Structures are given as structure tokens and as C-alpha cells.
């Protein structure tokens, strides 16, 4: 069973690609979902995050307000580095657990590790190949604004805090262009899937 790392900058359309791959029978491990789960109250990263950033990131029930945390870290490289250091170890452990489970069950031809921070977290070492989703930075900013309800400036700040396209491209076994219509994307995926 192949483990394929799927990555790309925020707003590039990784989730559209992973949904299509899941529909084709792949097991998808969603690192973003794992990242959201590990910061829930009572979960492993919660205490470390609250201790570092303070209670100002919490709602009345003591839950982390992800948008408030995002506003802090995406404007401060040091604070973003701490968040990544804190969460990546828990994300990697859960990814390893899910890959082992998929391999044991052996019901799919491939495991897709959908991970925006695949390279930053060192998760590419668990993959047989890395697929990178590309989209123009302006297209990405508009998608982030629509998806997350954030300003253009915050969307651009998020993009600026990620790896450059050149860095992504260096790690890519396959590049998927998601700058055009859905049919164009699906055509690429159909061809790529033939190879696995």
C-alpha cells in the first residue's frame, strides 16, 4: 500500500483533491482534522498552548478560539514556531497510528496523507511520494477569505507564513494544478491515479 503525502499552500484546494481521491477508494488521513482535535479541551496540546498564549485565546467555556489563535500566530513568526513545535509531535503520533491501522486493514490501494504542513512537520518521511497542489496566490487568497471569513490582509499573511511555491515544488513527485475549473483538475487526477 502506497502512502502519498498531499500538500500545498492554504487555499490551493487540497481538500477538493483529497475528496476526489477518497471517492476513488483511497484512505484519507486529514492532518488538519487531527490538528483541530488535539487542541480541544482535555486533549494533549491544549495545556501547552494555553500556558504559552494565555487565557485570552479561550471562549467562556475554556475552549480555544482557533481564529483568535490564528490572528496571533500568523503575525508573529516566533509564536507560530511554538505552535508548530507544540502540535506537530501530537499530529505525527496520530498520523502514524492511522497509517498503521490502514495498512493492517489493507482495504485500499493507497493512503492519502492530506497535510498542509507535511514538509514542516517532517511527515514526508512517512510517504512513498509527495503530491503538491498548486494554485495562483491571488486565487488562494480569495479562497481563504471565502472559506474562513477573514480579511484579504489576513489571508495574505497566512500565505506569506507558509513555504514558497519553489520550496513546495522541490519536494513534489507530482504537481497538481488547481488554478482552473474542476473538470481540468479531475482530468489530472484520473491520469495520476492510473499510475498507482
C-alpha positions as CSV (number, residue, x, y, z in Angstrom):
1,X,0.0,0.0,0.0
2,X,1.4,3.4,-1.0
3,X,1.4,6.3,1.4
4,X,1.0,9.5,-0.6
5,X,1.6,12.9,1.0
6,X,-0.7,15.6,-0.3
7,X,0.3,19.2,0.4
8,X,0.2,22.7,-0.9
9,X,-0.4,26.2,0.4
10,X,-3.5,27.3,2.1
11,X,-6.3,27.8,-0.4
12,X,-4.7,25.7,-3.1
13,X,-7.5,23.2,-3.0
14,X,-6.1,20.2,-1.2
15,X,-9.5,19.3,0.3
16,X,-11.1,19.1,-3.2
17,X,-8.3,16.8,-4.3
18,X,-8.5,14.6,-1.2
19,X,-12.3,14.2,-1.5
20,X,-11.9,13.1,-5.1
21,X,-9.2,10.6,-4.1
22,X,-11.4,9.3,-1.3
23,X,-14.2,8.8,-3.8
24,X,-11.8,6.8,-5.9
25,X,-11.2,4.4,-2.9
26,X,-8.2,5.9,-1.2
27,X,-8.0,6.1,2.6
28,X,-7.6,9.8,3.5
29,X,-5.8,10.9,6.7
30,X,-6.7,14.5,7.3
31,X,-3.9,16.2,9.3
32,X,-5.9,19.4,9.6
33,X,-8.7,17.5,11.3
34,X,-6.2,15.9,13.6
35,X,-4.7,19.4,14.4
36,X,-8.1,20.6,15.3
37,X,-8.8,17.6,17.6
38,X,-5.5,17.7,19.5
39,X,-6.2,21.3,20.7
40,X,-9.6,20.5,22.1
41,X,-10.1,21.0,25.9
42,X,-8.6,17.9,27.6
43,X,-6.5,16.9,24.6
44,X,-2.7,16.7,24.6
45,X,-1.7,20.0,23.1
46,X,-4.4,22.1,24.9
47,X,-2.5,22.8,28.2
48,X,0.8,23.6,26.4
49,X,-1.0,26.1,24.1
50,X,-3.0,27.8,26.9
51,X,0.1,28.1,29.1
52,X,2.1,29.8,26.3
53,X,-0.5,32.1,24.8
54,X,-2.6,32.8,27.9
55,X,-6.3,32.6,28.6
56,X,-7.1,35.4,26.1
57,X,-7.4,32.7,23.4
58,X,-10.2,31.0,25.2
59,X,-14.0,31.3,25.0
60,X,-16.3,31.4,28.1
61,X,-16.3,27.6,28.2
62,X,-12.5,27.4,28.2
63,X,-12.2,26.2,24.5
64,X,-9.5,27.6,22.3
65,X,-10.8,30.1,19.8
66,X,-8.9,29.0,16.7
67,X,-9.5,32.3,14.8
68,X,-8.1,34.3,17.8
69,X,-5.1,32.0,18.0
70,X,-4.6,32.3,14.2
71,X,-4.6,36.1,14.4
72,X,-1.7,35.9,17.0
73,X,0.5,33.3,15.2
74,X,0.1,34.5,11.6
75,X,1.6,37.9,12.5
76,X,4.4,36.6,14.7
77,X,6.9,34.0,13.4
78,X,8.2,33.1,16.9
79,X,4.7,32.4,18.2
80,X,3.9,30.4,15.0
81,X,7.1,28.4,15.5
82,X,6.0,27.5,19.1
83,X,2.5,26.4,17.9
84,X,4.1,24.2,15.2
85,X,6.6,22.7,17.6
86,X,3.9,22.0,20.2
87,X,1.3,20.4,17.8
88,X,3.5,18.6,15.3
89,X,4.6,15.9,17.7
90,X,1.0,15.0,18.5
91,X,-0.1,15.2,14.9
92,X,2.8,12.9,13.8
93,X,1.9,10.3,16.5
94,X,-1.8,10.2,15.4
95,X,-0.8,10.1,11.7
96,X,1.5,7.1,12.5
97,X,-1.4,5.4,14.3
98,X,-3.8,5.9,11.4
99,X,-1.3,4.7,8.7
100,X,-0.6,1.6,10.8
101,X,-4.4,1.0,11.0
102,X,-4.9,1.4,7.3
103,X,-2.0,-0.9,6.5
104,X,-3.3,-3.5,8.9
105,X,-6.9,-3.4,7.4
106,X,-5.4,-3.4,3.9
107,X,-8.7,-2.4,2.2
108,X,-7.3,0.4,-0.1
109,X,-4.6,0.7,-2.7
110,X,-3.3,4.0,-1.2
111,X,-3.3,6.1,1.9
112,X,-3.5,9.9,1.2
113,X,-1.9,12.0,3.9
114,X,-3.6,15.3,3.4
115,X,-1.3,17.7,5.3
116,X,-0.9,21.4,4.7
117,X,2.3,21.3,6.8
118,X,3.5,17.9,5.5
119,X,7.1,19.3,4.9
120,X,7.2,21.5,8.0
121,X,6.2,18.6,10.3
122,X,8.6,16.1,8.7
123,X,5.7,13.9,7.6
124,X,7.1,13.4,4.1
125,X,9.4,10.8,5.6
126,X,6.3,8.6,6.1
127,X,5.4,8.9,2.4
128,X,6.3,7.0,-0.7
129,X,5.7,10.1,-2.8
130,X,4.6,13.7,-2.3
131,X,1.8,15.3,-4.4
132,X,1.7,19.1,-4.3
133,X,-1.4,21.1,-5.2
134,X,-0.7,24.4,-6.9
135,X,-2.9,27.5,-7.3
136,X,-2.1,31.1,-8.1
137,X,-1.5,33.1,-4.9
138,X,-4.4,35.6,-5.6
139,X,-6.8,32.7,-6.2
140,X,-5.6,31.2,-2.9
141,X,-6.2,34.4,-1.1
142,X,-9.7,34.7,-2.4
143,X,-10.4,31.1,-1.4
144,X,-9.1,31.6,2.1
145,X,-11.2,34.7,2.5
146,X,-14.3,32.9,1.4
147,X,-13.6,29.7,3.4
148,X,-12.5,31.3,6.7
149,X,-14.3,34.7,6.6
150,X,-11.1,36.6,7.0
151,X,-9.8,39.8,5.5
152,X,-7.6,39.9,2.5
153,X,-4.6,41.1,4.6
154,X,-5.0,38.1,7.0
155,X,-5.4,35.7,4.1
156,X,-2.2,37.1,2.5
157,X,-0.4,36.9,5.9
158,X,-1.3,33.2,6.2
159,X,0.0,32.6,2.7
160,X,3.2,34.5,3.4
161,X,3.9,32.4,6.6
162,X,4.0,29.2,4.5
163,X,6.6,27.8,2.3
164,X,7.1,29.4,-1.1
165,X,6.0,27.6,-4.3
166,X,9.6,26.9,-5.2
167,X,10.1,25.1,-1.9
168,X,6.9,23.0,-2.4
169,X,8.0,22.2,-6.0
170,X,11.4,20.9,-4.9
171,X,9.6,18.2,-2.8
172,X,7.0,17.2,-5.3
173,X,6.8,13.9,-7.0
174,X,3.7,15.1,-8.7
175,X,2.3,18.6,-9.2
176,X,-1.5,19.0,-9.5
177,X,-2.6,22.4,-11.0
178,X,-5.8,23.6,-9.3
179,X,-5.9,27.0,-10.9
180,X,-8.6,26.2,-13.4
181,X,-12.1,24.6,-13.4
182,X,-13.0,21.4,-11.6
183,X,-13.1,19.3,-14.8
184,X,-9.4,20.2,-15.5
185,X,-8.5,19.1,-12.0
186,X,-10.4,15.9,-12.3
187,X,-8.7,15.1,-15.6
188,X,-5.3,15.4,-14.0
189,X,-6.4,13.2,-11.1
190,X,-7.7,10.5,-13.4
191,X,-4.4,10.3,-15.2
192,X,-2.4,10.3,-11.9
193,X,-4.5,7.6,-10.4
194,X,-3.6,5.3,-13.3
195,X,0.0,5.3,-12.0
196,X,-1.0,3.8,-8.7
